[in-house]
Amino acid sequence: GAVVSQHPSRVICKSGTSVKIECRSLDFQATTMFWYRQFPKKSLMLMATSNEGSKATYEQGVEKDKFLINHASLTLSTLTVTSAHPEDSSFYICSAAPLQNSYNEQFFGPGTRLTVL
Amino acid sequence: GQNIDQPTEMTATEGAIVQINCTYQTSGFNGLFWYQQHAGEAPTFLSYNVLDGLEEKGRFSSFLSRSKGYSYLLLKELQMKDSASYLCAGLDSNYQLIWGAGTKLIIKP
């Protein structure tokens, strides 16, 4: 089956620092990767759609300069939270859509819990 | 606007059957998904319906009525491990997932 990994699974950082989260599709190529954040007891909120080799498409209200997304290859996308603040603390989840079957199924990574002190 | 509605919480007994309903309003429609999410974990795919009718997959079944903008997830022979949140998500005309807030299912012995 399709496997997506995320690293790190948990990160605690000080306010003002930057944090990079990696999302990898391990056994398939993903043209498109999606980044979500989820607040406790809330649904997933799509932050941006990342296409390999092109700029990410950000959802309304998501600051592109704060949440930097790079999709460098067909198996790797990264999300960098720059100058993190406590309000950025959340559960960040990526998902990847397989090359040949892009839209009717997304495979989710295990998520990264970010805590900003 | 686009909207997905599902109950916030449901309680059921181990061994019983439970139906989780979902109504959707999306700009165009390219299918409806159900995901299971245990606390602190990422969602896992359960089902995808794009045509009307019932799709059965083991203890879980999913139903779709496009004319009514309605879907349900049916869980049979409930087990304690089924305690989780169940997320309904519609795929709109831009192939974006519109997520419901999830239904927290509590299973009691």
gemmi code that builds the backbone of each chain (N, CA, C; Angstrom):
import gemmi

chains = {
    "A": [
        ("GLY", (0.812, -1.200, 0.000), (0.000, 0.000, 0.000), (0.844, 1.248, 0.000)),
        ("ALA", (0.223, 2.366, -0.315), (0.932, 3.632, -0.384), (1.244, 4.144, 1.023)),
        ("VAL", (2.484, 4.519, 1.231), (2.910, 4.975, 2.555), (3.486, 6.367, 2.451)),
        ("VAL", (3.058, 7.208, 3.376), (3.570, 8.572, 3.459), (4.167, 8.767, 4.846)),
        ("SER", (5.364, 9.277, 4.901), (5.998, 9.508, 6.200), (6.143, 11.003, 6.442)),
        ("GLN", (6.187, 11.357, 7.707), (6.441, 12.734, 8.098), (7.524, 12.744, 9.162)),
        ("HIS", (8.348, 13.777, 9.099), (9.406, 13.895, 10.091), (9.617, 15.359, 10.432)),
        ("PRO", (9.698, 15.735, 11.684), (9.588, 14.866, 12.858), (8.130, 14.588, 13.211)),
        ("SER", (7.901, 13.668, 14.110), (6.540, 13.393, 14.560), (6.108, 14.399, 15.630)),
        ("ARG", (7.082, 14.830, 16.407), (6.808, 15.846, 17.424), (7.960, 16.823, 17.459)),
        ("VAL", (7.648, 18.077, 17.663), (8.707, 19.073, 17.807), (8.239, 20.150, 18.775)),
        ("ILE", (9.145, 20.503, 19.667), (8.912, 21.608, 20.600), (9.987, 22.644, 20.330)),
        ("CYS", (9.587, 23.866, 20.147), (10.579, 24.900, 19.837), (10.247, 26.181, 20.578)),
        ("LYS", (11.220, 27.061, 20.606), (11.026, 28.353, 21.251), (10.408, 29.342, 20.269)),
        ("SER", (9.685, 30.277, 20.779), (9.070, 31.299, 19.954), (10.144, 32.058, 19.174)),
        ("GLY", (9.894, 32.272, 17.900), (10.837, 32.999, 17.063), (11.720, 32.120, 16.209)),
        ("THR", (11.768, 30.848, 16.509), (12.576, 29.935, 15.702), (11.771, 29.397, 14.532)),
        ("SER", (12.468, 28.788, 13.592), (11.817, 28.186, 12.427), (11.874, 26.678, 12.527)),
        ("VAL", (10.852, 26.044, 12.031), (10.743, 24.588, 12.108), (10.426, 24.042, 10.719)),
        ("LYS", (11.159, 23.011, 10.328), (10.921, 22.387, 9.028), (10.312, 21.011, 9.228)),
        ("ILE", (9.251, 20.738, 8.497), (8.580, 19.443, 8.540), (8.685, 18.804, 7.157)),
        ("GLU", (9.127, 17.557, 7.123), (9.266, 16.843, 5.848), (8.126, 15.866, 5.639)),
        ("CYS", (7.707, 15.761, 4.403), (6.671, 14.806, 4.022), (7.191, 14.011, 2.835)),
        ("ARG", (7.235, 12.694, 2.996), (7.766, 11.844, 1.934), (6.786, 10.752, 1.544)),
        ("SER", (6.628, 10.546, 0.248), (5.900, 9.374, -0.219), (6.943, 8.284, -0.437)),
        ("LEU", (6.771, 7.166, 0.252), (7.841, 6.169, 0.313), (7.819, 5.176, -0.848)),
        ("ASP", (6.660, 4.864, -1.349), (6.611, 3.815, -2.370), (5.796, 4.208, -3.593)),
        ("PHE", (5.619, 5.526, -3.763), (4.944, 5.984, -4.964), (5.359, 7.422, -5.237)),
        ("GLN", (5.120, 7.857, -6.450), (5.436, 9.233, -6.812), (4.184, 10.097, -6.655)),
        ("ALA", (4.355, 11.231, -6.083), (3.230, 12.112, -5.808), (3.428, 13.451, -6.518)),
        ("THR", (2.644, 13.660, -7.561), (2.692, 14.955, -8.226), (2.236, 16.058, -7.290)),
        ("THR", (1.243, 15.725, -6.494), (0.628, 16.721, -5.628), (0.684, 16.279, -4.182)),
        ("MET", (1.083, 17.201, -3.326), (1.027, 16.970, -1.883), (0.222, 18.095, -1.247)),
        ("PHE", (-0.476, 17.756, -0.208), (-1.336, 18.711, 0.477), (-0.853, 18.875, 1.918)),
        ("TRP", (-0.936, 20.097, 2.405), (-0.594, 20.367, 3.792), (-1.834, 20.859, 4.533)),
        ("TYR", (-2.092, 20.210, 5.680), (-3.235, 20.546, 6.503), (-2.753, 20.892, 7.913)),
        ("ARG", (-3.561, 21.662, 8.616), (-3.370, 21.771, 10.057), (-4.706, 21.467, 10.720)),
        ("GLN", (-4.594, 20.960, 11.903), (-5.797, 20.541, 12.614), (-5.697, 20.987, 14.056)),
        ("PHE", (-6.697, 21.740, 14.494), (-6.790, 22.145, 15.881), (-7.571, 21.074, 16.641)),
        ("PRO", (-7.371, 21.010, 17.945), (-8.050, 19.970, 18.736), (-9.551, 19.946, 18.505)),
        ("LYS", (-10.050, 18.776, 18.243), (-11.487, 18.543, 18.051), (-12.059, 19.325, 16.866)),
        ("LYS", (-11.219, 19.703, 15.946), (-11.672, 20.411, 14.755), (-11.300, 19.607, 13.521)),
        ("SER", (-11.918, 19.984, 12.411), (-11.616, 19.282, 11.173), (-10.281, 19.740, 10.605)),
        ("LEU", (-9.855, 19.031, 9.591), (-8.616, 19.420, 8.934), (-8.837, 20.707, 8.137)),
        ("MET", (-7.862, 21.575, 8.182), (-7.920, 22.800, 7.409), (-6.818, 22.767, 6.366)),
        ("LEU", (-7.208, 22.792, 5.111), (-6.208, 22.778, 4.052), (-5.445, 24.090, 4.067)),
        ("MET", (-4.125, 24.001, 4.131), (-3.291, 25.198, 4.119), (-2.833, 25.521, 2.704)),
        ("ALA", (-2.350, 24.472, 2.023), (-1.792, 24.716, 0.696), (-1.703, 23.416, -0.078)),
        ("THR", (-1.672, 23.568, -1.374), (-1.479, 22.443, -2.284), (-0.129, 22.616, -2.937)),
        ("SER", (0.684, 21.583, -2.877), (2.057, 21.664, -3.348), (2.243, 20.781, -4.568)),
        ("ASN", (2.639, 21.374, -5.664), (2.909, 20.623, -6.889), (4.396, 20.593, -7.170)),
        ("GLU", (4.893, 19.435, -7.521), (6.325, 19.268, -7.765), (6.823, 20.214, -8.853)),
        ("GLY", (7.846, 20.956, -8.493), (8.486, 21.845, -9.457), (7.808, 23.178, -9.661)),
        ("SER", (6.745, 23.448, -8.957), (6.081, 24.750, -9.105), (5.721, 25.312, -7.730)),
        ("LYS", (5.308, 26.555, -7.728), (4.985, 27.195, -6.456), (3.709, 26.609, -5.868)),
        ("ALA", (3.673, 26.581, -4.555), (2.493, 26.046, -3.874), (1.327, 27.020, -4.001)),
        ("THR", (0.143, 26.470, -3.979), (-1.076, 27.275, -3.982), (-1.614, 27.329, -2.565)),
        ("TYR", (-1.674, 28.533, -2.018), (-2.090, 28.691, -0.633), (-3.576, 29.011, -0.546)),
        ("GLU", (-4.198, 28.498, 0.508), (-5.599, 28.813, 0.762), (-5.712, 30.225, 1.336)),
        ("GLN", (-6.883, 30.773, 1.171), (-7.120, 32.115, 1.674), (-6.878, 32.174, 3.174)),
        ("GLY", (-6.168, 33.189, 3.588), (-5.898, 33.384, 5.004), (-4.616, 32.724, 5.491)),
        ("VAL", (-3.973, 31.956, 4.643), (-2.710, 31.309, 5.030), (-1.553, 32.157, 4.510)),
        ("GLU", (-0.662, 32.559, 5.406), (0.437, 33.435, 5.023), (1.544, 32.645, 4.343)),
        ("LYS", (1.771, 32.917, 3.082), (2.774, 32.168, 2.335), (4.195, 32.462, 2.809)),
        ("ASP", (4.411, 33.640, 3.377), (5.759, 33.968, 3.860), (6.044, 33.337, 5.214)),
        ("LYS", (4.994, 32.938, 5.881), (5.175, 32.317, 7.191), (5.263, 30.799, 7.054)),
        ("PHE", (4.486, 30.263, 6.155), (4.467, 28.816, 5.938), (5.057, 28.551, 4.548)),
        ("LEU", (6.359, 28.294, 4.552), (7.063, 28.103, 3.288), (6.975, 26.639, 2.869)),
        ("ILE", (6.540, 26.425, 1.652), (6.389, 25.067, 1.150), (7.271, 24.879, -0.073)),
        ("ASN", (8.016, 23.783, -0.042), (8.892, 23.438, -1.160), (8.627, 21.989, -1.563)),
        ("HIS", (8.310, 21.790, -2.813), (8.062, 20.440, -3.319), (9.153, 20.131, -4.353)),
        ("ALA", (10.287, 19.696, -3.826), (11.492, 19.598, -4.651), (11.518, 18.388, -5.567)),
        ("SER", (10.818, 17.339, -5.179), (10.842, 16.126, -5.992), (9.482, 15.461, -5.930)),
        ("LEU", (9.340, 14.383, -6.670), (8.062, 13.672, -6.696), (7.810, 12.852, -5.433)),
        ("THR", (8.765, 12.877, -4.510), (8.566, 12.111, -3.282), (8.770, 12.942, -2.027)),
        ("LEU", (9.067, 14.224, -2.162), (9.377, 15.027, -0.976), (8.771, 16.422, -1.062)),
        ("SER", (8.075, 16.811, -0.018), (7.619, 18.187, 0.149), (7.968, 18.613, 1.569)),
        ("THR", (8.341, 19.869, 1.736), (8.652, 20.362, 3.075), (7.817, 21.591, 3.399)),
        ("LEU", (7.464, 21.684, 4.669), (6.747, 22.844, 5.193), (7.632, 23.461, 6.259)),
        ("THR", (7.984, 24.725, 6.091), (8.775, 25.430, 7.090), (7.920, 26.500, 7.736)),
        ("VAL", (7.768, 26.380, 9.049), (7.052, 27.404, 9.805), (8.104, 28.400, 10.265)),
        ("THR", (8.074, 29.586, 9.705), (9.105, 30.571, 10.016), (8.680, 31.432, 11.198)),
        ("SER", (9.660, 31.795, 12.024), (9.408, 32.647, 13.194), (8.142, 32.182, 13.919)),
        ("ALA", (8.204, 30.955, 14.370), (7.023, 30.342, 14.981), (6.617, 31.050, 16.266)),
        ("HIS", (5.319, 31.094, 16.481), (4.752, 31.669, 17.702), (3.802, 30.656, 18.326)),
        ("PRO", (3.468, 30.854, 19.591), (2.597, 29.875, 20.267), (1.304, 29.574, 19.513)),
        ("GLU", (0.768, 30.553, 18.815), (-0.484, 30.306, 18.088), (-0.290, 29.390, 16.879)),
        ("ASP", (0.960, 29.130, 16.525), (1.232, 28.177, 15.437), (1.236, 26.739, 15.933)),
        ("SER", (1.159, 26.569, 17.240), (1.107, 25.217, 17.794), (-0.120, 24.506, 17.247)),
        ("SER", (0.105, 23.340, 16.686), (-0.992, 22.616, 16.041), (-0.495, 21.253, 15.592)),
        ("PHE", (-1.403, 20.504, 15.014), (-1.084, 19.210, 14.415), (-1.052, 19.442, 12.906)),
        ("TYR", (0.096, 19.221, 12.307), (0.258, 19.444, 10.871), (0.305, 18.096, 10.168)),
        ("ILE", (-0.524, 17.951, 9.166), (-0.632, 16.678, 8.448), (-0.425, 16.929, 6.966)),
        ("CYS", (0.368, 16.065, 6.344), (0.503, 16.142, 4.890), (-0.196, 14.946, 4.269)),
        ("SER", (-0.564, 15.090, 3.029), (-1.077, 13.950, 2.276), (-0.526, 14.026, 0.863)),
        ("ALA", (-0.501, 12.892, 0.210), (0.060, 12.825, -1.135), (-0.900, 12.112, -2.063)),
        ("ALA", (-0.990, 12.642, -3.269), (-1.854, 12.026, -4.280), (-0.964, 11.327, -5.304)),
        ("PRO", (-1.199, 10.033, -5.550), (-0.382, 9.296, -6.513), (-0.456, 9.882, -7.910)),
        ("LEU", (0.587, 9.709, -8.640), (0.721, 10.334, -9.952), (-0.418, 9.995, -10.881)),
        ("GLN", (-0.812, 8.736, -10.882), (-1.786, 8.297, -11.879), (-3.218, 8.337, -11.375)),
        ("ASN", (-3.362, 8.693, -10.142), (-4.701, 8.607, -9.552), (-4.871, 9.775, -8.606)),
        ("SER", (-4.702, 10.958, -9.142), (-4.397, 12.104, -8.299), (-5.491, 12.522, -7.348)),
        ("TYR", (-6.743, 12.321, -7.729), (-7.747, 13.030, -6.958), (-8.688, 12.170, -6.145)),
        ("ASN", (-8.861, 10.937, -6.515), (-9.902, 10.222, -5.776), (-9.350, 9.497, -4.559)),
        ("GLU", (-8.119, 9.727, -4.227), (-7.608, 9.204, -2.969), (-6.340, 9.935, -2.579)),
        ("GLN", (-6.289, 10.321, -1.339), (-5.075, 10.922, -0.805), (-4.565, 10.007, 0.298)),
        ("PHE", (-3.266, 9.910, 0.403), (-2.663, 9.102, 1.456), (-2.021, 10.049, 2.467)),
        ("PHE", (-2.385, 9.862, 3.708), (-1.979, 10.805, 4.738), (-0.721, 10.347, 5.459)),
        ("GLY", (0.090, 11.319, 5.799), (1.205, 11.063, 6.695), (0.705, 10.964, 8.122)),
        ("PRO", (1.565, 10.550, 9.031), (1.152, 10.360, 10.430), (1.004, 11.650, 11.215)),
        ("GLY", (1.394, 12.772, 10.631), (1.224, 14.047, 11.310), (2.433, 14.456, 12.128)),
        ("THR", (2.546, 15.752, 12.334), (3.607, 16.342, 13.161), (2.964, 17.269, 14.175)),
        ("ARG", (3.210, 16.988, 15.435), (2.640, 17.877, 16.466), (3.686, 18.929, 16.821)),
        ("LEU", (3.357, 20.156, 16.550), (4.254, 21.287, 16.825), (3.774, 22.021, 18.064)),
        ("THR", (4.691, 22.198, 18.993), (4.412, 22.991, 20.186), (5.424, 24.125, 20.250)),
        ("VAL", (4.932, 25.343, 20.254), (5.801, 26.515, 20.308), (5.666, 27.136, 21.695)),
        ("LEU", (6.788, 27.224, 22.384), (6.749, 27.727, 23.756), (6.876, 29.245, 23.806)),
    ],
    "B": [
        ("GLY", (-22.171, 28.745, -0.476), (-20.910, 28.279, 0.053), (-20.868, 26.766, 0.143)),
        ("GLN", (-19.712, 26.268, 0.460), (-19.542, 24.821, 0.564), (-19.621, 24.414, 2.023)),
        ("ASN", (-20.253, 23.292, 2.270), (-20.485, 22.898, 3.647), (-20.649, 21.398, 3.774)),
        ("ILE", (-20.105, 20.867, 4.828), (-20.280, 19.461, 5.159), (-20.833, 19.398, 6.579)),
        ("ASP", (-21.957, 18.724, 6.770), (-22.566, 18.617, 8.094), (-22.598, 17.175, 8.561)),
        ("GLN", (-22.169, 16.958, 9.756), (-22.254, 15.642, 10.360), (-22.395, 15.839, 11.872)),
        ("PRO", (-22.988, 14.855, 12.569), (-23.176, 15.039, 14.014), (-21.834, 15.127, 14.728)),
        ("THR", (-21.831, 15.851, 15.811), (-20.589, 16.068, 16.564), (-20.158, 14.809, 17.302)),
        ("GLU", (-21.102, 14.122, 17.881), (-20.758, 12.965, 18.716), (-21.886, 11.940, 18.699)),
        ("MET", (-21.498, 10.667, 18.747), (-22.478, 9.588, 18.830), (-21.945, 8.539, 19.795)),
        ("THR", (-22.872, 7.850, 20.425), (-22.497, 6.779, 21.353), (-23.199, 5.506, 20.920)),
        ("ALA", (-22.477, 4.389, 20.977), (-23.055, 3.105, 20.601), (-22.462, 2.019, 21.484)),
        ("THR", (-23.084, 0.854, 21.435), (-22.667, -0.258, 22.286), (-21.842, -1.264, 21.485)),
        ("GLU", (-20.878, -1.833, 22.121), (-20.047, -2.869, 21.493), (-20.937, -3.972, 20.928)),
        ("GLY", (-20.644, -4.373, 19.690), (-21.426, -5.415, 19.041), (-22.620, -4.913, 18.252)),
        ("ALA", (-22.977, -3.665, 18.456), (-24.165, -3.103, 17.787), (-23.793, -2.523, 16.425)),
        ("ILE", (-24.780, -1.849, 15.827), (-24.607, -1.188, 14.528), (-24.829, 0.310, 14.735)),
        ("VAL", (-24.040, 1.123, 14.038), (-24.243, 2.571, 14.114), (-24.145, 3.166, 12.721)),
        ("GLN", (-24.964, 4.175, 12.478), (-24.959, 4.871, 11.184), (-24.600, 6.333, 11.418)),
        ("ILE", (-23.575, 6.791, 10.750), (-23.140, 8.185, 10.864), (-23.527, 8.889, 9.569)),
        ("ASN", (-24.358, 9.910, 9.703), (-24.866, 10.622, 8.535), (-24.012, 11.833, 8.180)),
        ("CYS", (-24.066, 12.191, 6.923), (-23.317, 13.348, 6.431), (-24.116, 13.984, 5.291)),
        ("THR", (-24.349, 15.270, 5.378), (-24.946, 15.991, 4.257), (-23.918, 16.977, 3.730)),
        ("TYR", (-23.949, 17.175, 2.427), (-22.910, 18.004, 1.833), (-23.478, 18.982, 0.822)),
        ("GLN", (-22.811, 20.108, 0.738), (-23.082, 21.092, -0.312), (-21.734, 21.519, -0.845)),
        ("THR", (-21.453, 21.145, -2.058), (-20.161, 21.496, -2.654), (-20.373, 22.122, -4.027)),
        ("SER", (-19.385, 22.880, -4.457), (-19.414, 23.455, -5.804), (-18.970, 22.372, -6.769)),
        ("GLY", (-19.924, 21.735, -7.414), (-19.609, 20.550, -8.200), (-19.370, 19.373, -7.264)),
        ("PHE", (-19.273, 18.210, -7.829), (-19.111, 17.034, -6.967), (-18.304, 15.973, -7.712)),
        ("ASN", (-17.235, 15.544, -7.050), (-16.403, 14.494, -7.638), (-16.204, 13.332, -6.682)),
        ("GLY", (-17.110, 13.208, -5.741), (-17.028, 12.056, -4.860), (-17.051, 12.432, -3.398)),
        ("LEU", (-17.301, 11.436, -2.566), (-17.364, 11.660, -1.129), (-16.533, 10.609, -0.413)),
        ("PHE", (-15.765, 11.074, 0.560), (-14.857, 10.206, 1.292), (-15.293, 10.085, 2.750)),
        ("TRP", (-14.950, 8.941, 3.323), (-15.015, 8.777, 4.766), (-13.627, 8.368, 5.257)),
        ("TYR", (-13.216, 9.030, 6.338), (-11.938, 8.725, 6.963), (-12.169, 8.442, 8.444)),
        ("GLN", (-11.303, 7.605, 8.982), (-11.296, 7.356, 10.421), (-10.070, 8.023, 11.018)),
        ("GLN", (-10.250, 8.681, 12.143), (-9.111, 9.323, 12.784), (-9.137, 9.043, 14.272)),
        ("HIS", (-8.125, 8.319, 14.749), (-7.970, 8.132, 16.181), (-7.274, 9.365, 16.756)),
        ("ALA", (-7.528, 9.612, 18.015), (-7.009, 10.815, 18.670), (-5.491, 10.910, 18.509)),
        ("GLY", (-5.034, 12.051, 18.051), (-3.606, 12.288, 17.911), (-2.964, 11.633, 16.710)),
        ("GLU", (-3.768, 11.055, 15.839), (-3.215, 10.390, 14.658), (-3.802, 11.011, 13.399)),
        ("ALA", (-3.167, 10.713, 12.267), (-3.665, 11.208, 10.992), (-4.863, 10.373, 10.542)),
        ("PRO", (-5.698, 10.928, 9.680), (-6.850, 10.167, 9.169), (-6.415, 8.977, 8.329)),
        ("THR", (-7.200, 7.932, 8.373), (-6.980, 6.787, 7.488), (-8.215, 6.605, 6.612)),
        ("PHE", (-7.987, 6.299, 5.374), (-9.039, 6.179, 4.374), (-9.948, 4.991, 4.674)),
        ("LEU", (-11.254, 5.233, 4.609), (-12.222, 4.154, 4.768), (-12.944, 3.850, 3.456)),
        ("SER", (-13.472, 4.907, 2.814), (-14.284, 4.649, 1.625), (-14.352, 5.870, 0.728)),
        ("TYR", (-14.703, 5.589, -0.518), (-14.899, 6.639, -1.510), (-16.105, 6.263, -2.358)),
        ("ASN", (-17.103, 7.144, -2.405), (-18.291, 6.922, -3.234), (-18.413, 8.056, -4.237)),
        ("VAL", (-18.668, 7.706, -5.479), (-18.929, 8.735, -6.484), (-20.248, 8.436, -7.210)),
        ("LEU", (-20.711, 7.198, -7.126), (-22.001, 6.824, -7.700), (-22.993, 6.531, -6.584)),
        ("ASP", (-24.272, 6.690, -6.878), (-25.297, 6.404, -5.878), (-25.275, 4.931, -5.482)),
        ("GLY", (-25.594, 4.703, -4.231), (-25.721, 3.329, -3.791), (-24.850, 3.028, -2.603)),
        ("LEU", (-24.877, 1.764, -2.247), (-24.184, 1.278, -1.053), (-22.936, 0.492, -1.467)),
        ("GLU", (-21.836, 0.809, -0.824), (-20.603, 0.046, -1.040), (-20.209, -0.596, 0.280)),
        ("GLU", (-20.075, -1.906, 0.238), (-19.754, -2.636, 1.454), (-18.307, -3.077, 1.453)),
        ("LYS", (-17.687, -2.898, 2.612), (-16.284, -3.292, 2.755), (-16.110, -3.852, 4.155)),
        ("GLY", (-16.333, -5.141, 4.284), (-16.208, -5.766, 5.600), (-17.282, -5.257, 6.553)),
        ("ARG", (-16.864, -4.812, 7.725), (-17.824, -4.335, 8.713), (-18.309, -2.920, 8.400)),
        ("PHE", (-17.623, -2.258, 7.492), (-17.977, -0.874, 7.166), (-18.653, -0.802, 5.800)),
        ("SER", (-19.697, 0.010, 5.711), (-20.367, 0.261, 4.434), (-20.592, 1.752, 4.308)),
        ("SER", (-20.590, 2.229, 3.075), (-20.855, 3.651, 2.852), (-21.902, 3.787, 1.761)),
        ("PHE", (-22.785, 4.749, 1.968), (-23.910, 4.977, 1.059), (-23.861, 6.402, 0.554)),
        ("LEU", (-24.286, 6.576, -0.694), (-24.321, 7.916, -1.281), (-25.623, 8.113, -2.056)),
        ("SER", (-26.221, 9.294, -1.849), (-27.330, 9.747, -2.680), (-26.970, 11.133, -3.187)),
        ("ARG", (-26.614, 11.222, -4.444), (-26.188, 12.519, -4.994), (-27.357, 13.488, -5.095)),
        ("SER", (-28.542, 12.984, -5.388), (-29.692, 13.878, -5.522), (-30.055, 14.525, -4.198)),
        ("LYS", (-29.767, 13.837, -3.112), (-30.094, 14.366, -1.785), (-28.886, 15.017, -1.108)),
        ("GLY", (-27.727, 14.918, -1.713), (-26.530, 15.469, -1.075), (-26.288, 14.816, 0.271)),
        ("TYR", (-26.354, 13.493, 0.282), (-26.392, 12.764, 1.549), (-25.551, 11.498, 1.457)),
        ("SER", (-24.868, 11.226, 2.544), (-24.095, 9.995, 2.633), (-24.184, 9.473, 4.059)),
        ("TYR", (-23.977, 8.205, 4.223), (-23.806, 7.678, 5.578), (-22.745, 6.604, 5.588)),
        ("LEU", (-22.159, 6.460, 6.756), (-21.195, 5.396, 7.028), (-21.853, 4.454, 8.029)),
        ("LEU", (-21.890, 3.187, 7.691), (-22.530, 2.187, 8.555), (-21.449, 1.274, 9.130)),
        ("LEU", (-21.406, 1.172, 10.424), (-20.428, 0.315, 11.082), (-21.180, -0.808, 11.797)),
        ("LYS", (-20.842, -2.035, 11.460), (-21.500, -3.192, 12.060), (-20.582, -3.875, 13.061)),
        ("GLU", (-21.190, -4.665, 13.924), (-20.422, -5.465, 14.899), (-19.343, -4.602, 15.557)),
        ("LEU", (-19.788, -3.537, 16.147), (-18.867, -2.550, 16.695), (-17.880, -3.162, 17.689)),
        ("GLN", (-16.641, -2.700, 17.566), (-15.593, -3.115, 18.477), (-15.063, -1.878, 19.197)),
        ("MET", (-14.461, -2.109, 20.346), (-13.968, -0.978, 21.131), (-12.963, -0.147, 20.331)),
        ("LYS", (-12.205, -0.808, 19.473), (-11.199, -0.092, 18.679), (-11.818, 0.834, 17.628)),
        ("ASP", (-13.128, 0.708, 17.433), (-13.807, 1.602, 16.485), (-14.056, 2.980, 17.089)),
        ("SER", (-13.775, 3.129, 18.364), (-13.907, 4.443, 18.982), (-12.908, 5.388, 18.330)),
        ("ALA", (-13.420, 6.395, 17.661), (-12.575, 7.309, 16.895), (-13.466, 8.420, 16.367)),
        ("SER", (-12.844, 9.356, 15.679), (-13.622, 10.345, 14.938), (-13.738, 9.894, 13.497)),
        ("TYR", (-14.892, 10.137, 12.907), (-15.132, 9.749, 11.518), (-15.410, 11.015, 10.722)),
        ("LEU", (-14.551, 11.230, 9.748), (-14.590, 12.459, 8.965), (-15.213, 12.206, 7.606)),
        ("CYS", (-16.174, 13.050, 7.266), (-16.802, 13.024, 5.956), (-16.169, 14.156, 5.143)),
        ("ALA", (-15.827, 13.901, 3.901), (-15.203, 14.931, 3.073), (-15.708, 14.818, 1.642)),
        ("GLY", (-16.117, 15.938, 1.073), (-16.585, 15.968, -0.310), (-15.520, 16.531, -1.228)),
        ("LEU", (-15.439, 15.991, -2.418), (-14.467, 16.450, -3.410), (-15.200, 17.354, -4.392)),
        ("ASP", (-14.792, 18.629, -4.447), (-15.559, 19.572, -5.265), (-15.067, 19.584, -6.709)),
        ("SER", (-15.597, 20.517, -7.490), (-15.279, 20.549, -8.918), (-13.819, 20.874, -9.183)),
        ("ASN", (-13.151, 21.497, -8.215), (-11.716, 21.782, -8.348), (-10.863, 20.667, -7.750)),
        ("TYR", (-11.496, 19.567, -7.440), (-10.820, 18.426, -6.828), (-10.189, 18.783, -5.489)),
        ("GLN", (-10.845, 19.671, -4.770), (-10.415, 19.974, -3.412), (-11.346, 19.280, -2.429)),
        ("LEU", (-10.747, 18.774, -1.363), (-11.541, 18.123, -0.336), (-12.129, 19.174, 0.600)),
        ("ILE", (-13.433, 19.087, 0.785), (-14.128, 19.931, 1.753), (-14.454, 19.037, 2.943)),
        ("TRP", (-13.905, 19.382, 4.092), (-13.976, 18.484, 5.230), (-15.102, 18.850, 6.181)),
        ("GLY", (-15.760, 17.823, 6.717), (-16.637, 18.012, 7.851), (-15.803, 18.073, 9.124)),
        ("ALA", (-16.437, 18.461, 10.209), (-15.723, 18.598, 11.480), (-15.497, 17.262, 12.167)),
        ("GLY", (-16.125, 16.218, 11.643), (-15.919, 14.897, 12.225), (-16.977, 14.537, 13.239)),
        ("THR", (-17.254, 13.256, 13.345), (-18.172, 12.718, 14.341), (-17.375, 11.838, 15.289)),
        ("LYS", (-17.381, 12.219, 16.538), (-16.687, 11.410, 17.543), (-17.597, 10.261, 17.949)),
        ("LEU", (-17.138, 9.049, 17.707), (-17.917, 7.868, 18.042), (-17.374, 7.242, 19.318)),
        ("ILE", (-18.236, 7.118, 20.308), (-17.853, 6.520, 21.585), (-18.516, 5.155, 21.672)),
        ("ILE", (-17.707, 4.127, 21.880), (-18.220, 2.767, 21.995), (-18.196, 2.363, 23.467)),
        ("LYS", (-19.335, 1.901, 23.952), (-19.423, 1.464, 25.350), (-19.551, -0.051, 25.414)),
        ("PRO", (-18.968, -0.659, 26.427), (-19.041, -2.129, 26.551), (-20.476, -2.610, 26.751)),
    ],
}
model = gemmi.Model(1)
for chain_id, residues in chains.items():
    chain = gemmi.Chain(chain_id)
    for i, (resn, *xyz) in enumerate(residues, 1):
        res = gemmi.Residue()
        res.name, res.seqid = resn, gemmi.SeqId(i, " ")
        for name, pos in zip(("N", "CA", "C"), xyz):
            atom = gemmi.Atom()
            atom.name, atom.element = name, gemmi.Element(name[0])
            atom.pos, atom.b_iso = gemmi.Position(*pos), 0.0
            res.add_atom(atom)
        chain.add_residue(res)
    model.add_chain(chain)
structure = gemmi.Structure()
structure.add_model(model)
structure.setup_entities()
